[in-house]
Amino acid sequence: MASINNIHDTAGNHTDAFNRLIAIMDDLREKCPWDKKQTVQTLRQLTIEETYELADAITTNDWKGIREELGDLMLHLVFYARIGHEQQQFTLTEVLNGICEKLIHRHPHIYSNVQVEDADEVKRNWEKLKLKEGKTSVLGGVPQSLPAMVKAMRLQEKAKQTGFEWENKDQVWEKVEEEQAELKAAILEGDPDKIEDELGDVFFSLVNFARFLQTDAENALERTNKKFIHRFTQMEQEARKDGQDLAGMTLDEMDAIWNRVKRQQNH
């Protein structure tokens, strides 16, 4: 009973906090010159930026940052709803009820008598329901503007729901090696267009392999980006300590500092 009461208390706090945000948004929209002039078009890029800031916080497991960025995104959602209401397109209530109805409809194993065995079956049912709602392809819900690697993961995940999937990771790795061989052949031919095409196939197959390893390919690459930035900036600092500049050093000299920095970080 204690846990149920805690949930109820939290839900009440949620309502109060959400209503407070809506009231503040109304004030800003009516009184702040900057907020007054914003449109869904001008907010779009800012929302994308906020989403990436949330992604950065998640990558570094920064829970304080995650909380802050969720707040920023929540503000944007309320902002869009306010503009939608002004344009007589929709209300915030319609937005919230819309997602509630969608979730209930697409979770018949929770809100109806459908039985499922596991999460994969839930996903398959989800895609079937979307097709019944008028979607012409299971791939239709993947946004065109997604970053290429994220889009590859989403396309593969959605195709999987139709049964278009390898049986095990060994088969996927064989595909990676096959695509690498085709890339090498294209390089020997020297056709830039074909090289780019085959390189894309290698990336796509590696993303697929990451899925079978249950690893987020986008996050894995971003971790490597952050690691490279950290090591390279450390290398610059080490060079300056020695009275040198990277631009005036040989590759062997830079490599020696790189390995020294790497050993320090590993320890």
Protein Blocks (a to p, Z undefined) as FASTA:
>chain_A
ZZmmmmmmmmmmmmmmmmmmmmmmmmmmmmmmklmmpcfklmmmmmmmmmmmmmmmmmno
paklmmmmmmmmmmmmmmmmmmmmmnomacfklmmmmmmmmmmmmmmmlmmmbdcfblml
mmmmmmmmmmmnopabfklmpcfklcfklmmmmmmmmmmmnopacfbfklmmmmmmmmmm
mmmmmmmnopaklmmmmmmmmmmmmmmmmmmnopafklmmmmmmmmmmmmmmmmmmmmmm
nopafklpcfklmmmmmmmmmmmmmZZ
